[in-house]
Every structure is written in C-alpha cells, then in structure tokens.
Amino acid sequence: MVSMNLNQAKTALPALVEAALSGEDVVIAKDGKPMVRLVPCQERKTPRQPGRLRGQIRISDDFDAVDPEIIELFENGT
C-alpha cells in the first residue's frame, strides 16, 4: 500500500497514478487521516441499453402532489 500526505501527493501524482494502475492500493491522507483512495477506472463490460427497465418501474399518478402548506413553507418560510 502506498500512503502519503496531501502535499507529497501533489508532487508525486504521476507516480501515484502509475502505482494505482499497476494494482497497488494508493491512499492520500490529510493530517494523518485517510481522505481518498486512487483506483483505476473500469470500462463497462456491456454497453448501456436505454429502456431496458421499461415496464418494471411503477410511478404513482400522484408522486409529485405536494401539500400547499409545504409549498408555502418552502417559498415563504412561514
């Protein structure tokens, strides 16, 4: 595992990216606390298929109905 603080990581970013691409666990810390982990991006194994869930999702006819009192609270805070 590669672990370093934020300031070190700024100057070593290209090496950290290479380490992550080669499979190493790369963690960047701030004030001694782990903040982020670098991982390689993974390509989709299968292309997206728009509409593939058609007919499987149901939305109620009144899903966007909002009580007028709630609208008043959001718009006027009263």
Contacts in CASP RR format, 6 or more apart in sequence:
PFRMAT RR
TARGET T0000
AUTHOR 0000-0000-0000
METHOD contacts of the structure
MODEL  1
MVSMNLNQAKTALPALVEAALSGEDVVIAKDGKPMVRLVPCQERKTPRQP
GRLRGQIRISDDFDAVDPEIIELFENGT
1 24 0 8 1.000
1 25 0 8 1.000
1 26 0 8 1.000
1 27 0 8 1.000
2 16 0 8 1.000
2 19 0 8 1.000
2 24 0 8 1.000
2 25 0 8 1.000
2 26 0 8 1.000
2 27 0 8 1.000
3 26 0 8 1.000
3 27 0 8 1.000
3 28 0 8 1.000
3 29 0 8 1.000
3 34 0 8 1.000
4 12 0 8 1.000
4 16 0 8 1.000
4 28 0 8 1.000
4 29 0 8 1.000
5 28 0 8 1.000
5 29 0 8 1.000
5 30 0 8 1.000
5 32 0 8 1.000
6 28 0 8 1.000
6 29 0 8 1.000
6 30 0 8 1.000
6 35 0 8 1.000
9 16 0 8 1.000
9 28 0 8 1.000
16 26 0 8 1.000
16 28 0 8 1.000
16 38 0 8 1.000
17 38 0 8 1.000
19 26 0 8 1.000
19 38 0 8 1.000
20 26 0 8 1.000
20 38 0 8 1.000
20 39 0 8 1.000
20 40 0 8 1.000
21 40 0 8 1.000
23 40 0 8 1.000
25 37 0 8 1.000
26 37 0 8 1.000
26 38 0 8 1.000
26 39 0 8 1.000
27 34 0 8 1.000
27 36 0 8 1.000
27 37 0 8 1.000
27 38 0 8 1.000
28 34 0 8 1.000
28 35 0 8 1.000
28 36 0 8 1.000
28 37 0 8 1.000
28 38 0 8 1.000
29 35 0 8 1.000
72 78 0 8 1.000
END
